[in-house]
Amino acid sequence: MEPTHADYLIVGAGAMGMAFADTVLQESDATMVIVDRHARPGGHWNDAYPFVRLHQPSAFYGVNSRALGADTIDQVGWNAGLYELASGTEVVTYFEQVMQQDLLPSGRVQYFPRCDYLGGGRVRSLVTGETFEVAASTTVDATYMDVRVPSQTTPAFDLASDAWCVPLNDLPTLDRAPERWVVVGAGKTGMDACLWLLANNVDPARITWIMPRDSWILDRSKIQPGAEHADGSLANFAAQIECSAKASDIADLFERLEAMGALLRIDANVQPEMYRCATCTKAEVEQLQRIEHVVRMGRVRSIEADRIVLEGGEIPTTLNTVHVHCAADGLARRDPKPVFDGDRITLQTVRHCQQVFSAALIAHVEVSYQDQARKNELMQVVPHPNSASDWMRTALGNMLNSARWREDPELLAWLAAARLDGFTNLRTGEFETDAQKRAMESIAENGLAAVVNLQRLIAEADAAPAN
Ligand SMILES: Cc1cc2nc3c(=O)[nH]c(=O)nc-3n(C[C@H](O)[C@H](O)[C@H](O)COP(=O)(O)OP(=O)(O)OC[C@H]3O[C@@H](n4cnc5c(N)ncnc54)[C@H](O)[C@@H]3O)c2cc1C
């Protein structure tokens, strides 16, 4: 068979691969081949639990050229008063529309669903078993973020054959009501499982929550689009810079961030060790605080018929208790690689926890700049955070990248106009209100000190034995 030719071979039609392809389509005349194991675009959203929603507003998600959702304000539920969060079904439908209505009709994109990329330009159809070759000038790895969802992973603990354990996907379809629910995992997926149970009127006394680490949580009310939020968003950013500039030590930094409202936690008496961009409203955190039986004994080692063995002890269980697997490492902290490396592009985050924005921006840089060193200089990776101290690393990475981008007028103009960038346009406007002017003055006053102080605090964290 003749190889299929294209300028770009994009491996992965998840959110990042799609966001990259969209910007290349809009800003160049390049051709693309997209391959993915899934039968539909959207990546992990195809495997997500039925009650999943975006954690951050739809306004900042998807591909740059097409809006997701209608910017409505939720009227009911624990996100009431804030901008809408697309459901998993909406996200998958949206990416299907991008593929069918934008990418494929261009005549410049070929899409091979249910195909496994084997490396070296070779692709195998998971439907027919046949292999074929793609000859492309550049291969784009849109799989590197390695997203894992519980329905696709086996629990990393032993399970007795008669123990009842399900991924959270199965919660809405259990064929009988259990005596108790044990939620295993305290990342955003575990929080979503608990919130779903509470929203369905489960008495919190019947829930046990296994929490190996407590998490710092981003307050969603501070991450909102819309002109009406511009004052608050800019003030929030300025206050975080001020905290970073003035914190005497790491404990003081988190005290300040919590006091100014950037970070929330579930238990005021426990110092969180985890920060992975979990995002909730205050109303959701208040709901989670209703669960009193929180087990802090490390990770689960095994679930047996009558007991759960954890790293730090054991607790009783029963055969009539459902154990809800929420312990997949959704977004692992992966070692950063150069984004541009010869004929290979590896999509990674260049602003923390902003995957689709990052993929679109990388595509823009790819088609707009020639020199590889310059491209990599602009696209410094800000790896996905894991531990609490990673808050400092990501804040510093964001600030340094923003400073680099602001020195390039063309890039700054692109960012200010980009739908997926909910941030740069806040800092390039006329600053009409007093609140905005005050925030900009504060950023100017504290920006450099924040960089220096964060570098000092990161060195302190690196020297400490853990976290
Ligand atoms: C529950 C949940 C909610 C989230 N909410 C938000 C949010 O509100 N806002 C936000 O910005 N981010 C959110 N995220 C982060 C989210 O992970 C990213 O935004 C984004 O969806 C990640 O997309 P991706 O393309 O990197 O990965 P994936 O979705 O995993 O896509 C990678 C694709 O590559 C394919 N693939 C892998 N290997 C191969 C191979 N060898 N051959 C062929 N195909 C291959 C896979 O089949 C997959 O389809 C959320 C994540 C989760 C888990």
The ligand as an ORCA input file, in Angstrom:
! r2SCAN-3c Opt
* xyz 0 1
  C     -12.658     14.147     34.804
  C     -11.780     15.180     34.176
  C     -12.226     16.498     34.055
  C     -11.410     17.469     33.495
  N     -11.866     18.755     33.399
  C     -11.078     19.688     32.826
  C     -11.522     21.045     32.683
  O     -12.600     21.413     33.110
  N     -10.713     21.936     32.073
  C      -9.484     21.561     31.615
  O      -8.775     22.398     31.052
  N      -9.035     20.303     31.738
  C      -9.800     19.365     32.330
  N      -9.341     18.096     32.469
  C      -7.999     17.805     32.024
  C      -8.060     17.014     30.726
  O      -7.341     15.857     30.963
  C      -7.530     17.713     29.543
  O      -8.187     18.908     29.382
  C      -7.645     16.965     28.251
  O      -8.920     16.412     28.092
  C      -6.580     15.953     28.105
  O      -6.617     15.598     26.773
  P      -5.452     14.850     26.063
  O      -5.731     15.027     24.616
  O      -4.144     15.263     26.599
  O      -5.599     13.332     26.537
  P      -6.635     12.177     26.169
  O      -8.015     12.628     26.328
  O      -6.224     11.001     26.984
  O      -6.366     11.863     24.634
  C      -5.274     11.096     24.195
  C      -5.766     10.200     23.079
  O      -4.637      9.507     22.557
  C      -5.040      8.235     22.157
  N      -3.859      7.374     22.098
  C      -2.962      7.114     23.086
  N      -1.984      6.302     22.629
  C      -2.274      6.041     21.325
  C      -1.657      5.269     20.304
  N      -0.512      4.608     20.493
  N      -2.250      5.204     19.098
  C      -3.396      5.874     18.848
  N      -4.017      6.642     19.768
  C      -3.464      6.723     20.986
  C      -6.043      7.802     23.200
  O      -6.919      6.834     22.664
  C      -6.757      9.132     23.508
  O      -7.943      9.262     22.755
  C     -10.131     17.107     33.034
  C      -9.690     15.787     33.152
  C     -10.482     14.828     33.726
  C      -9.949     13.403     33.856
*
